[in-house]
Amino acid sequence: MRFLPEASALRSLMLALTLGSLPGAVASAQTATPAAPPSTGFKLPSDYLNRFGSAQFVASTTDGFGVRYLPLPLDRDVRFTLLRTPTYWDYGLTAQFGSLSAALGRFYNVPKAELTSAPGSGLQWSALVQGGASHSHATVGYATQVWEGRVRFLNNVGVAQQGDVTAAYTQTEVSGGYSRAYGKVNTGLYSTVRMYAFPTQGKAQGSADVTAVIGVPLAAGLNLDASHFERFAVGQTAIGDFGFGRAQSSNASLTYRLPPAEGFGLGAVRVRATRDWLGKSATADADVAFRIDGLPALMGGSIGYEWYETNATANKWRFALVALPR
């Protein structure tokens, strides 16, 4: 009788082995959850949609057909330009790697190769080569920031060439800004004061820019944004591209965004207006953008009009494609 427990144990073991050979038993005996396979899907950069704010889609018999500064879906901010105007092609790549920017191609009918490092503070340098009547330069300098980064001081020295003029120069610049919210209304005031000096040519120019901005949420999804710009300048430069003149302009936009939804549908409508007070010209545009499955931004069309007070023959309608961040 003392052998019965051992026999019973043997029968239990054999039963377990028999059940263990059945697929259903194996599945029920597994208590650990299998690890999910690694995701292999492509993911857009987190800030990719915001990059479309400066993209330009052009479809016009006067300005051409194509795109300027279309962001590529890469971690780094790399943008593509390809546009055919009635008289020339534009093409190239621009990139932003932190404080380092680069450009290579033909932009607004000007061949260009540029590499510039401009951090908020520290060593600055830039190398730019352009064709046609545009200038080229090589510079090095240093920038510092104070008042928690609100004010930046920059000093550069360099050599520039444009046309038959080659000039050594110094650049001193102070820029700053201040923003404040009053409830839901956002305001800002930004300014830049600069001085270019050309010792060999005995020339110098000082200029100051002032920009005031305001953003007002009028209702759910409806926002008004406006700004006004003033520039003052005195003196002369030896390099034409460095020269500034008096400027005064305003712009405003009213945008209504519909609530987010799935599938194709209307995403946003916007009206824009600009006014060049000294040039006596103005533009007005109306944009309609749609949600389209598979596209990372709202896409649509725009119709506008350019008006010139002193040259009515230059007045024209314009049509374009537009992109807005979702």
DOFI-807382 format. One record per residue (C-alpha): y, z, x; residue in one letter; residue number from 1. Coordinates in steps of 0.2 Angstrom, whole numbers. Layout:
<atoms>
<atom><north>Y</north><up>Z</up><east>X</east><residu>a</residu><num>NUM</num></atom>
...
</atoms>
This chain:
<atoms>
<atom><north>0</north><up>0</up><east>0</east><residu>m</residu><num>1</num></atom>
<atom><north>12</north><up>3</up><east>15</east><residu>r</residu><num>2</num></atom>
<atom><north>11</north><up>-16</up><east>18</east><residu>f</residu><num>3</num></atom>
<atom><north>18</north><up>-21</up><east>1</east><residu>l</residu><num>4</num></atom>
<atom><north>37</north><up>-18</up><east>5</east><residu>p</residu><num>5</num></atom>
<atom><north>34</north><up>-30</up><east>20</east><residu>e</residu><num>6</num></atom>
<atom><north>26</north><up>-43</up><east>10</east><residu>a</residu><num>7</num></atom>
<atom><north>40</north><up>-41</up><east>-3</east><residu>s</residu><num>8</num></atom>
<atom><north>53</north><up>-44</up><east>10</east><residu>a</residu><num>9</num></atom>
<atom><north>43</north><up>-59</up><east>17</east><residu>l</residu><num>10</num></atom>
<atom><north>43</north><up>-67</up><east>-1</east><residu>r</residu><num>11</num></atom>
<atom><north>62</north><up>-63</up><east>-3</east><residu>s</residu><num>12</num></atom>
<atom><north>65</north><up>-72</up><east>14</east><residu>l</residu><num>13</num></atom>
<atom><north>55</north><up>-87</up><east>9</east><residu>m</residu><num>14</num></atom>
<atom><north>64</north><up>-88</up><east>-8</east><residu>l</residu><num>15</num></atom>
<atom><north>81</north><up>-88</up><east>1</east><residu>a</residu><num>16</num></atom>
<atom><north>76</north><up>-101</up><east>13</east><residu>l</residu><num>17</num></atom>
<atom><north>69</north><up>-112</up><east>-1</east><residu>t</residu><num>18</num></atom>
<atom><north>85</north><up>-110</up><east>-11</east><residu>l</residu><num>19</num></atom>
<atom><north>96</north><up>-113</up><east>4</east><residu>g</residu><num>20</num></atom>
<atom><north>88</north><up>-130</up><east>6</east><residu>s</residu><num>21</num></atom>
<atom><north>95</north><up>-135</up><east>-11</east><residu>l</residu><num>22</num></atom>
<atom><north>112</north><up>-143</up><east>-11</east><residu>p</residu><num>23</num></atom>
<atom><north>118</north><up>-133</up><east>-26</east><residu>g</residu><num>24</num></atom>
<atom><north>114</north><up>-117</up><east>-18</east><residu>a</residu><num>25</num></atom>
<atom><north>123</north><up>-122</up><east>-2</east><residu>v</residu><num>26</num></atom>
<atom><north>139</north><up>-126</up><east>-12</east><residu>a</residu><num>27</num></atom>
<atom><north>138</north><up>-109</up><east>-21</east><residu>s</residu><num>28</num></atom>
<atom><north>134</north><up>-100</up><east>-5</east><residu>a</residu><num>29</num></atom>
<atom><north>150</north><up>-106</up><east>4</east><residu>q</residu><num>30</num></atom>
<atom><north>164</north><up>-93</up><east>2</east><residu>t</residu><num>31</num></atom>
<atom><north>176</north><up>-100</up><east>15</east><residu>a</residu><num>32</num></atom>
<atom><north>189</north><up>-113</up><east>8</east><residu>t</residu><num>33</num></atom>
<atom><north>189</north><up>-128</up><east>19</east><residu>p</residu><num>34</num></atom>
<atom><north>205</north><up>-132</up><east>29</east><residu>a</residu><num>35</num></atom>
<atom><north>216</north><up>-146</up><east>21</east><residu>a</residu><num>36</num></atom>
<atom><north>217</north><up>-161</up><east>32</east><residu>p</residu><num>37</num></atom>
<atom><north>233</north><up>-163</up><east>42</east><residu>p</residu><num>38</num></atom>
<atom><north>247</north><up>-173</up><east>33</east><residu>s</residu><num>39</num></atom>
<atom><north>249</north><up>-190</up><east>40</east><residu>t</residu><num>40</num></atom>
<atom><north>263</north><up>-196</up><east>28</east><residu>g</residu><num>41</num></atom>
<atom><north>279</north><up>-202</up><east>34</east><residu>f</residu><num>42</num></atom>
<atom><north>294</north><up>-190</up><east>32</east><residu>k</residu><num>43</num></atom>
<atom><north>312</north><up>-195</up><east>32</east><residu>l</residu><num>44</num></atom>
<atom><north>324</north><up>-184</up><east>43</east><residu>p</residu><num>45</num></atom>
<atom><north>332</north><up>-170</up><east>34</east><residu>s</residu><num>46</num></atom>
<atom><north>349</north><up>-177</up><east>35</east><residu>d</residu><num>47</num></atom>
<atom><north>345</north><up>-195</up><east>32</east><residu>y</residu><num>48</num></atom>
<atom><north>352</north><up>-197</up><east>15</east><residu>l</residu><num>49</num></atom>
<atom><north>369</north><up>-190</up><east>21</east><residu>n</residu><num>50</num></atom>
<atom><north>370</north><up>-204</up><east>34</east><residu>r</residu><num>51</num></atom>
<atom><north>373</north><up>-217</up><east>20</east><residu>f</residu><num>52</num></atom>
<atom><north>390</north><up>-211</up><east>17</east><residu>g</residu><num>53</num></atom>
<atom><north>397</north><up>-222</up><east>31</east><residu>s</residu><num>54</num></atom>
<atom><north>385</north><up>-237</up><east>29</east><residu>a</residu><num>55</num></atom>
<atom><north>394</north><up>-253</up><east>23</east><residu>q</residu><num>56</num></atom>
<atom><north>385</north><up>-266</up><east>12</east><residu>f</residu><num>57</num></atom>
<atom><north>395</north><up>-282</up><east>11</east><residu>v</residu><num>58</num></atom>
<atom><north>393</north><up>-296</up><east>-1</east><residu>a</residu><num>59</num></atom>
<atom><north>409</north><up>-306</up><east>-1</east><residu>s</residu><num>60</num></atom>
<atom><north>414</north><up>-325</up><east>1</east><residu>t</residu><num>61</num></atom>
<atom><north>429</north><up>-318</up><east>12</east><residu>t</residu><num>62</num></atom>
<atom><north>421</north><up>-304</up><east>21</east><residu>d</residu><num>63</num></atom>
<atom><north>403</north><up>-310</up><east>23</east><residu>g</residu><num>64</num></atom>
<atom><north>386</north><up>-305</up><east>19</east><residu>f</residu><num>65</num></atom>
<atom><north>376</north><up>-291</up><east>27</east><residu>g</residu><num>66</num></atom>
<atom><north>377</north><up>-273</up><east>32</east><residu>v</residu><num>67</num></atom>
<atom><north>386</north><up>-262</up><east>44</east><residu>r</residu><num>68</num></atom>
<atom><north>380</north><up>-246</up><east>51</east><residu>y</residu><num>69</num></atom>
<atom><north>364</north><up>-245</up><east>41</east><residu>l</residu><num>70</num></atom>
<atom><north>355</north><up>-229</up><east>46</east><residu>p</residu><num>71</num></atom>
<atom><north>337</north><up>-231</up><east>52</east><residu>l</residu><num>72</num></atom>
<atom><north>324</north><up>-218</up><east>46</east><residu>p</residu><num>73</num></atom>
<atom><north>323</north><up>-210</up><east>64</east><residu>l</residu><num>74</num></atom>
<atom><north>326</north><up>-192</up><east>69</east><residu>d</residu><num>75</num></atom>
<atom><north>340</north><up>-198</up><east>79</east><residu>r</residu><num>76</num></atom>
<atom><north>355</north><up>-206</up><east>71</east><residu>d</residu><num>77</num></atom>
<atom><north>353</north><up>-224</up><east>75</east><residu>v</residu><num>78</num></atom>
<atom><north>362</north><up>-237</up><east>64</east><residu>r</residu><num>79</num></atom>
<atom><north>359</north><up>-256</up><east>63</east><residu>f</residu><num>80</num></atom>
<atom><north>373</north><up>-269</up><east>60</east><residu>t</residu><num>81</num></atom>
<atom><north>369</north><up>-287</up><east>55</east><residu>l</residu><num>82</num></atom>
<atom><north>383</north><up>-297</up><east>45</east><residu>l</residu><num>83</num></atom>
<atom><north>387</north><up>-315</up><east>44</east><residu>r</residu><num>84</num></atom>
<atom><north>406</north><up>-319</up><east>40</east><residu>t</residu><num>85</num></atom>
<atom><north>413</north><up>-336</up><east>36</east><residu>p</residu><num>86</num></atom>
<atom><north>417</north><up>-338</up><east>55</east><residu>t</residu><num>87</num></atom>
<atom><north>406</north><up>-327</up><east>65</east><residu>y</residu><num>88</num></atom>
<atom><north>391</north><up>-315</up><east>66</east><residu>w</residu><num>89</num></atom>
<atom><north>391</north><up>-296</up><east>69</east><residu>d</residu><num>90</num></atom>
<atom><north>376</north><up>-288</up><east>76</east><residu>y</residu><num>91</num></atom>
<atom><north>371</north><up>-273</up><east>86</east><residu>g</residu><num>92</num></atom>
<atom><north>365</north><up>-255</up><east>86</east><residu>l</residu><num>93</num></atom>
<atom><north>375</north><up>-238</up><east>87</east><residu>t</residu><num>94</num></atom>
<atom><north>367</north><up>-221</up><east>90</east><residu>a</residu><num>95</num></atom>
<atom><north>372</north><up>-203</up><east>90</east><residu>q</residu><num>96</num></atom>
<atom><north>362</north><up>-191</up><east>101</east><residu>f</residu><num>97</num></atom>
<atom><north>371</north><up>-174</up><east>99</east><residu>g</residu><num>98</num></atom>
<atom><north>388</north><up>-176</up><east>108</east><residu>s</residu><num>99</num></atom>
<atom><north>382</north><up>-193</up><east>116</east><residu>l</residu><num>100</num></atom>
<atom><north>386</north><up>-209</up><east>107</east><residu>s</residu><num>101</num></atom>
<atom><north>381</north><up>-227</up><east>111</east><residu>a</residu><num>102</num></atom>
<atom><north>385</north><up>-244</up><east>105</east><residu>a</residu><num>103</num></atom>
<atom><north>378</north><up>-261</up><east>110</east><residu>l</residu><num>104</num></atom>
<atom><north>381</north><up>-278</up><east>101</east><residu>g</residu><num>105</num></atom>
<atom><north>395</north><up>-287</up><east>93</east><residu>r</residu><num>106</num></atom>
<atom><north>406</north><up>-278</up><east>81</east><residu>f</residu><num>107</num></atom>
<atom><north>420</north><up>-286</up><east>71</east><residu>y</residu><num>108</num></atom>
<atom><north>418</north><up>-302</up><east>82</east><residu>n</residu><num>109</num></atom>
<atom><north>421</north><up>-291</up><east>98</east><residu>v</residu><num>110</num></atom>
<atom><north>406</north><up>-289</up><east>111</east><residu>p</residu><num>111</num></atom>
<atom><north>404</north><up>-271</up><east>115</east><residu>k</residu><num>112</num></atom>
<atom><north>394</north><up>-259</up><east>126</east><residu>a</residu><num>113</num></atom>
<atom><north>399</north><up>-241</up><east>126</east><residu>e</residu><num>114</num></atom>
<atom><north>392</north><up>-224</up><east>132</east><residu>l</residu><num>115</num></atom>
<atom><north>402</north><up>-209</up><east>128</east><residu>t</residu><num>116</num></atom>
<atom><north>399</north><up>-190</up><east>130</east><residu>s</residu><num>117</num></atom>
<atom><north>411</north><up>-180</up><east>120</east><residu>a</residu><num>118</num></atom>
<atom><north>405</north><up>-162</up><east>117</east><residu>p</residu><num>119</num></atom>
<atom><north>417</north><up>-150</up><east>108</east><residu>g</residu><num>120</num></atom>
<atom><north>420</north><up>-141</up><east>124</east><residu>s</residu><num>121</num></atom>
<atom><north>415</north><up>-145</up><east>142</east><residu>g</residu><num>122</num></atom>
<atom><north>414</north><up>-161</up><east>153</east><residu>l</residu><num>123</num></atom>
<atom><north>419</north><up>-177</up><east>144</east><residu>q</residu><num>124</num></atom>
<atom><north>416</north><up>-195</up><east>150</east><residu>w</residu><num>125</num></atom>
<atom><north>416</north><up>-212</up><east>143</east><residu>s</residu><num>126</num></atom>
<atom><north>412</north><up>-230</up><east>149</east><residu>a</residu><num>127</num></atom>
<atom><north>417</north><up>-244</up><east>138</east><residu>l</residu><num>128</num></atom>
<atom><north>416</north><up>-263</up><east>141</east><residu>v</residu><num>129</num></atom>
<atom><north>423</north><up>-275</up><east>128</east><residu>q</residu><num>130</num></atom>
<atom><north>426</north><up>-294</up><east>127</east><residu>g</residu><num>131</num></atom>
<atom><north>439</north><up>-304</up><east>120</east><residu>g</residu><num>132</num></atom>
<atom><north>457</north><up>-297</up><east>119</east><residu>a</residu><num>133</num></atom>
<atom><north>450</north><up>-279</up><east>117</east><residu>s</residu><num>134</num></atom>
<atom><north>452</north><up>-266</up><east>131</east><residu>h</residu><num>135</num></atom>
<atom><north>439</north><up>-258</up><east>143</east><residu>s</residu><num>136</num></atom>
<atom><north>440</north><up>-241</up><east>151</east><residu>h</residu><num>137</num></atom>
<atom><north>431</north><up>-228</up><east>161</east><residu>a</residu><num>138</num></atom>
<atom><north>437</north><up>-210</up><east>159</east><residu>t</residu><num>139</num></atom>
<atom><north>432</north><up>-192</up><east>164</east><residu>v</residu><num>140</num></atom>
<atom><north>439</north><up>-176</up><east>158</east><residu>g</residu><num>141</num></atom>
<atom><north>437</north><up>-158</up><east>151</east><residu>y</residu><num>142</num></atom>
<atom><north>439</north><up>-150</up><east>134</east><residu>a</residu><num>143</num></atom>
<atom><north>440</north><up>-132</up><east>128</east><residu>t</residu><num>144</num></atom>
<atom><north>441</north><up>-124</up><east>111</east><residu>q</residu><num>145</num></atom>
<atom><north>450</north><up>-108</up><east>105</east><residu>v</residu><num>146</num></atom>
<atom><north>452</north><up>-99</up><east>88</east><residu>w</residu><num>147</num></atom>
<atom><north>434</north><up>-100</up><east>84</east><residu>e</residu><num>148</num></atom>
<atom><north>433</north><up>-119</up><east>87</east><residu>g</residu><num>149</num></atom>
<atom><north>448</north><up>-123</up><east>75</east><residu>r</residu><num>150</num></atom>
<atom><north>459</north><up>-129</up><east>90</east><residu>v</residu><num>151</num></atom>
<atom><north>453</north><up>-141</up><east>104</east><residu>r</residu><num>152</num></atom>
<atom><north>462</north><up>-145</up><east>120</east><residu>f</residu><num>153</num></atom>
<atom><north>457</north><up>-161</up><east>129</east><residu>l</residu><num>154</num></atom>
<atom><north>463</north><up>-169</up><east>146</east><residu>n</residu><num>155</num></atom>
<atom><north>456</north><up>-185</up><east>152</east><residu>n</residu><num>156</num></atom>
<atom><north>460</north><up>-196</up><east>167</east><residu>v</residu><num>157</num></atom>
<atom><north>454</north><up>-214</up><east>168</east><residu>g</residu><num>158</num></atom>
<atom><north>457</north><up>-233</up><east>171</east><residu>v</residu><num>159</num></atom>
<atom><north>459</north><up>-246</up><east>158</east><residu>a</residu><num>160</num></atom>
<atom><north>460</north><up>-264</up><east>158</east><residu>q</residu><num>161</num></atom>
<atom><north>467</north><up>-276</up><east>144</east><residu>q</residu><num>162</num></atom>
<atom><north>472</north><up>-294</up><east>146</east><residu>g</residu><num>163</num></atom>
<atom><north>480</north><up>-295</up><east>164</east><residu>d</residu><num>164</num></atom>
<atom><north>485</north><up>-277</up><east>164</east><residu>v</residu><num>165</num></atom>
<atom><north>475</north><up>-264</up><east>174</east><residu>t</residu><num>166</num></atom>
<atom><north>482</north><up>-246</up><east>172</east><residu>a</residu><num>167</num></atom>
<atom><north>477</north><up>-229</up><east>178</east><residu>a</residu><num>168</num></atom>
<atom><north>482</north><up>-216</up><east>164</east><residu>y</residu><num>169</num></atom>
<atom><north>481</north><up>-198</up><east>158</east><residu>t</residu><num>170</num></atom>
<atom><north>477</north><up>-192</up><east>141</east><residu>q</residu><num>171</num></atom>
<atom><north>482</north><up>-175</up><east>134</east><residu>t</residu><num>172</num></atom>
<atom><north>477</north><up>-171</up><east>116</east><residu>e</residu><num>173</num></atom>
<atom><north>477</north><up>-156</up><east>105</east><residu>v</residu><num>174</num></atom>
<atom><north>468</north><up>-156</up><east>88</east><residu>s</residu><num>175</num></atom>
<atom><north>464</north><up>-143</up><east>75</east><residu>g</residu><num>176</num></atom>
<atom><north>461</north><up>-140</up><east>57</east><residu>g</residu><num>177</num></atom>
<atom><north>461</north><up>-127</up><east>44</east><residu>y</residu><num>178</num></atom>
<atom><north>452</north><up>-127</up><east>27</east><residu>s</residu><num>179</num></atom>
<atom><north>452</north><up>-115</up><east>13</east><residu>r</residu><num>180</num></atom>
<atom><north>444</north><up>-114</up><east>-4</east><residu>a</residu><num>181</num></atom>
<atom><north>454</north><up>-108</up><east>-20</east><residu>y</residu><num>182</num></atom>
<atom><north>440</north><up>-104</up><east>-32</east><residu>g</residu><num>183</num></atom>
<atom><north>431</north><up>-121</up><east>-34</east><residu>k</residu><num>184</num></atom>
<atom><north>445</north><up>-131</up><east>-26</east><residu>v</residu><num>185</num></atom>
<atom><north>443</north><up>-135</up><east>-8</east><residu>n</residu><num>186</num></atom>
<atom><north>458</north><up>-139</up><east>3</east><residu>t</residu><num>187</num></atom>
<atom><north>461</north><up>-144</up><east>21</east><residu>g</residu><num>188</num></atom>
<atom><north>474</north><up>-148</up><east>34</east><residu>l</residu><num>189</num></atom>
<atom><north>470</north><up>-157</up><east>50</east><residu>y</residu><num>190</num></atom>
<atom><north>481</north><up>-163</up><east>64</east><residu>s</residu><num>191</num></atom>
<atom><north>480</north><up>-171</up><east>81</east><residu>t</residu><num>192</num></atom>
<atom><north>494</north><up>-172</up><east>94</east><residu>v</residu><num>193</num></atom>
<atom><north>492</north><up>-184</up><east>109</east><residu>r</residu><num>194</num></atom>
<atom><north>501</north><up>-190</up><east>125</east><residu>m</residu><num>195</num></atom>
<atom><north>496</north><up>-205</up><east>135</east><residu>y</residu><num>196</num></atom>
<atom><north>505</north><up>-207</up><east>152</east><residu>a</residu><num>197</num></atom>
<atom><north>504</north><up>-223</up><east>164</east><residu>f</residu><num>198</num></atom>
<atom><north>511</north><up>-217</up><east>181</east><residu>p</residu><num>199</num></atom>
<atom><north>510</north><up>-234</up><east>189</east><residu>t</residu><num>200</num></atom>
<atom><north>519</north><up>-244</up><east>175</east><residu>q</residu><num>201</num></atom>
<atom><north>531</north><up>-229</up><east>171</east><residu>g</residu><num>202</num></atom>
<atom><north>527</north><up>-229</up><east>153</east><residu>k</residu><num>203</num></atom>
<atom><north>521</north><up>-215</up><east>141</east><residu>a</residu><num>204</num></atom>
<atom><north>519</north><up>-212</up><east>122</east><residu>q</residu><num>205</num></atom>
<atom><north>517</north><up>-197</up><east>111</east><residu>g</residu><num>206</num></atom>
<atom><north>510</north><up>-197</up><east>94</east><residu>s</residu><num>207</num></atom>
<atom><north>505</north><up>-185</up><east>80</east><residu>a</residu><num>208</num></atom>
<atom><north>493</north><up>-187</up><east>65</east><residu>d</residu><num>209</num></atom>
<atom><north>493</north><up>-175</up><east>50</east><residu>v</residu><num>210</num></atom>
<atom><north>480</north><up>-176</up><east>36</east><residu>t</residu><num>211</num></atom>
<atom><north>479</north><up>-166</up><east>20</east><residu>a</residu><num>212</num></atom>
<atom><north>464</north><up>-166</up><east>9</east><residu>v</residu><num>213</num></atom>
<atom><north>459</north><up>-159</up><east>-7</east><residu>i</residu><num>214</num></atom>
<atom><north>443</north><up>-159</up><east>-17</east><residu>g</residu><num>215</num></atom>
<atom><north>443</north><up>-153</up><east>-36</east><residu>v</residu><num>216</num></atom>
<atom><north>427</north><up>-152</up><east>-47</east><residu>p</residu><num>217</num></atom>
<atom><north>434</north><up>-157</up><east>-64</east><residu>l</residu><num>218</num></atom>
<atom><north>418</north><up>-155</up><east>-74</east><residu>a</residu><num>219</num></atom>
<atom><north>399</north><up>-154</up><east>-71</east><residu>a</residu><num>220</num></atom>
<atom><north>395</north><up>-169</up><east>-60</east><residu>g</residu><num>221</num></atom>
<atom><north>413</north><up>-175</up><east>-60</east><residu>l</residu><num>222</num></atom>
<atom><north>423</north><up>-173</up><east>-43</east><residu>n</residu><num>223</num></atom>
<atom><north>440</north><up>-179</up><east>-38</east><residu>l</residu><num>224</num></atom>
<atom><north>444</north><up>-181</up><east>-19</east><residu>d</residu><num>225</num></atom>
<atom><north>461</north><up>-186</up><east>-12</east><residu>a</residu><num>226</num></atom>
<atom><north>469</north><up>-186</up><east>5</east><residu>s</residu><num>227</num></atom>
<atom><north>486</north><up>-191</up><east>13</east><residu>h</residu><num>228</num></atom>
<atom><north>489</north><up>-196</up><east>31</east><residu>f</residu><num>229</num></atom>
<atom><north>505</north><up>-197</up><east>41</east><residu>e</residu><num>230</num></atom>
<atom><north>507</north><up>-203</up><east>59</east><residu>r</residu><num>231</num></atom>
<atom><north>522</north><up>-202</up><east>70</east><residu>f</residu><num>232</num></atom>
<atom><north>524</north><up>-210</up><east>87</east><residu>a</residu><num>233</num></atom>
<atom><north>537</north><up>-212</up><east>101</east><residu>v</residu><num>234</num></atom>
<atom><north>537</north><up>-221</up><east>117</east><residu>g</residu><num>235</num></atom>
<atom><north>526</north><up>-236</up><east>124</east><residu>q</residu><num>236</num></atom>
<atom><north>509</north><up>-239</up><east>132</east><residu>t</residu><num>237</num></atom>
<atom><north>504</north><up>-251</up><east>145</east><residu>a</residu><num>238</num></atom>
<atom><north>487</north><up>-254</up><east>136</east><residu>i</residu><num>239</num></atom>
<atom><north>490</north><up>-261</up><east>119</east><residu>g</residu><num>240</num></atom>
<atom><north>474</north><up>-253</up><east>111</east><residu>d</residu><num>241</num></atom>
<atom><north>481</north><up>-236</up><east>115</east><residu>f</residu><num>242</num></atom>
<atom><north>497</north><up>-239</up><east>107</east><residu>g</residu><num>243</num></atom>
<atom><north>501</north><up>-231</up><east>90</east><residu>f</residu><num>244</num></atom>
<atom><north>514</north><up>-234</up><east>77</east><residu>g</residu><num>245</num></atom>
<atom><north>521</north><up>-225</up><east>62</east><residu>r</residu><num>246</num></atom>
<atom><north>508</north><up>-224</up><east>48</east><residu>a</residu><num>247</num></atom>
<atom><north>508</north><up>-217</up><east>30</east><residu>q</residu><num>248</num></atom>
<atom><north>493</north><up>-219</up><east>18</east><residu>s</residu><num>249</num></atom>
<atom><north>485</north><up>-211</up><east>3</east><residu>s</residu><num>250</num></atom>
<atom><north>468</north><up>-212</up><east>-5</east><residu>n</residu><num>251</num></atom>
<atom><north>458</north><up>-205</up><east>-19</east><residu>a</residu><num>252</num></atom>
<atom><north>441</north><up>-206</up><east>-27</east><residu>s</residu><num>253</num></atom>
<atom><north>434</north><up>-200</up><east>-44</east><residu>l</residu><num>254</num></atom>
<atom><north>415</north><up>-199</up><east>-44</east><residu>t</residu><num>255</num></atom>
<atom><north>403</north><up>-194</up><east>-58</east><residu>y</residu><num>256</num></atom>
<atom><north>385</north><up>-191</up><east>-54</east><residu>r</residu><num>257</num></atom>
<atom><north>372</north><up>-190</up><east>-67</east><residu>l</residu><num>258</num></atom>
<atom><north>359</north><up>-176</up><east>-67</east><residu>p</residu><num>259</num></atom>
<atom><north>344</north><up>-180</up><east>-55</east><residu>p</residu><num>260</num></atom>
<atom><north>330</north><up>-189</up><east>-64</east><residu>a</residu><num>261</num></atom>
<atom><north>314</north><up>-198</up><east>-60</east><residu>e</residu><num>262</num></atom>
<atom><north>312</north><up>-217</up><east>-61</east><residu>g</residu><num>263</num></atom>
<atom><north>325</north><up>-231</up><east>-62</east><residu>f</residu><num>264</num></atom>
<atom><north>342</north><up>-227</up><east>-69</east><residu>g</residu><num>265</num></atom>
<atom><north>360</north><up>-225</up><east>-67</east><residu>l</residu><num>266</num></atom>
<atom><north>364</north><up>-212</up><east>-53</east><residu>g</residu><num>267</num></atom>
<atom><north>383</north><up>-212</up><east>-51</east><residu>a</residu><num>268</num></atom>
<atom><north>399</north><up>-221</up><east>-55</east><residu>v</residu><num>269</num></atom>
<atom><north>415</north><up>-220</up><east>-44</east><residu>r</residu><num>270</num></atom>
<atom><north>432</north><up>-227</up><east>-44</east><residu>v</residu><num>271</num></atom>
<atom><north>442</north><up>-228</up><east>-28</east><residu>r</residu><num>272</num></atom>
<atom><north>460</north><up>-232</up><east>-23</east><residu>a</residu><num>273</num></atom>
<atom><north>470</north><up>-233</up><east>-7</east><residu>t</residu><num>274</num></atom>
<atom><north>489</north><up>-236</up><east>-4</east><residu>r</residu><num>275</num></atom>
<atom><north>497</north><up>-241</up><east>13</east><residu>d</residu><num>276</num></atom>
<atom><north>515</north><up>-235</up><east>10</east><residu>w</residu><num>277</num></atom>
<atom><north>522</north><up>-244</up><east>25</east><residu>l</residu><num>278</num></atom>
<atom><north>512</north><up>-260</up><east>24</east><residu>g</residu><num>279</num></atom>
<atom><north>515</north><up>-261</up><east>5</east><residu>k</residu><num>280</num></atom>
<atom><north>497</north><up>-264</up><east>1</east><residu>s</residu><num>281</num></atom>
<atom><north>484</north><up>-256</up><east>-10</east><residu>a</residu><num>282</num></atom>
<atom><north>466</north><up>-258</up><east>-15</east><residu>t</residu><num>283</num></atom>
<atom><north>456</north><up>-252</up><east>-30</east><residu>a</residu><num>284</num></atom>
<atom><north>437</north><up>-252</up><east>-32</east><residu>d</residu><num>285</num></atom>
<atom><north>425</north><up>-248</up><east>-45</east><residu>a</residu><num>286</num></atom>
<atom><north>407</north><up>-243</up><east>-40</east><residu>d</residu><num>287</num></atom>
<atom><north>391</north><up>-242</up><east>-50</east><residu>v</residu><num>288</num></atom>
<atom><north>375</north><up>-235</up><east>-41</east><residu>a</residu><num>289</num></atom>
<atom><north>357</north><up>-234</up><east>-48</east><residu>f</residu><num>290</num></atom>
<atom><north>342</north><up>-223</up><east>-44</east><residu>r</residu><num>291</num></atom>
<atom><north>328</north><up>-235</up><east>-37</east><residu>i</residu><num>292</num></atom>
<atom><north>311</north><up>-229</up><east>-33</east><residu>d</residu><num>293</num></atom>
<atom><north>307</north><up>-230</up><east>-15</east><residu>g</residu><num>294</num></atom>
<atom><north>325</north><up>-231</up><east>-9</east><residu>l</residu><num>295</num></atom>
<atom><north>332</north><up>-215</up><east>-1</east><residu>p</residu><num>296</num></atom>
<atom><north>350</north><up>-218</up><east>-7</east><residu>a</residu><num>297</num></atom>
<atom><north>358</north><up>-223</up><east>-23</east><residu>l</residu><num>298</num></atom>
<atom><north>362</north><up>-242</up><east>-23</east><residu>m</residu><num>299</num></atom>
<atom><north>373</north><up>-253</up><east>-33</east><residu>g</residu><num>300</num></atom>
<atom><north>388</north><up>-265</up><east>-34</east><residu>g</residu><num>301</num></atom>
<atom><north>406</north><up>-264</up><east>-32</east><residu>s</residu><num>302</num></atom>
<atom><north>421</north><up>-274</up><east>-38</east><residu>i</residu><num>303</num></atom>
<atom><north>438</north><up>-272</up><east>-31</east><residu>g</residu><num>304</num></atom>
<atom><north>455</north><up>-280</up><east>-29</east><residu>y</residu><num>305</num></atom>
<atom><north>467</north><up>-281</up><east>-14</east><residu>e</residu><num>306</num></atom>
<atom><north>486</north><up>-281</up><east>-18</east><residu>w</residu><num>307</num></atom>
<atom><north>500</north><up>-285</up><east>-5</east><residu>y</residu><num>308</num></atom>
<atom><north>518</north><up>-283</up><east>-11</east><residu>e</residu><num>309</num></atom>
<atom><north>526</north><up>-294</up><east>2</east><residu>t</residu><num>310</num></atom>
<atom><north>512</north><up>-308</up><east>2</east><residu>n</residu><num>311</num></atom>
<atom><north>505</north><up>-312</up><east>-15</east><residu>a</residu><num>312</num></atom>
<atom><north>495</north><up>-326</up><east>-8</east><residu>t</residu><num>313</num></atom>
<atom><north>484</north><up>-314</up><east>1</east><residu>a</residu><num>314</num></atom>
<atom><north>480</north><up>-305</up><east>-15</east><residu>n</residu><num>315</num></atom>
<atom><north>461</north><up>-306</up><east>-18</east><residu>k</residu><num>316</num></atom>
<atom><north>446</north><up>-300</up><east>-28</east><residu>w</residu><num>317</num></atom>
<atom><north>432</north><up>-293</up><east>-18</east><residu>r</residu><num>318</num></atom>
<atom><north>414</north><up>-289</up><east>-22</east><residu>f</residu><num>319</num></atom>
<atom><north>402</north><up>-278</up><east>-12</east><residu>a</residu><num>320</num></atom>
<atom><north>386</north><up>-268</up><east>-12</east><residu>l</residu><num>321</num></atom>
<atom><north>388</north><up>-249</up><east>-11</east><residu>v</residu><num>322</num></atom>
<atom><north>376</north><up>-235</up><east>-6</east><residu>a</residu><num>323</num></atom>
<atom><north>378</north><up>-216</up><east>-10</east><residu>l</residu><num>324</num></atom>
<atom><north>368</north><up>-201</up><east>-5</east><residu>p</residu><num>325</num></atom>
<atom><north>356</north><up>-196</up><east>-18</east><residu>r</residu><num>326</num></atom>
</atoms>
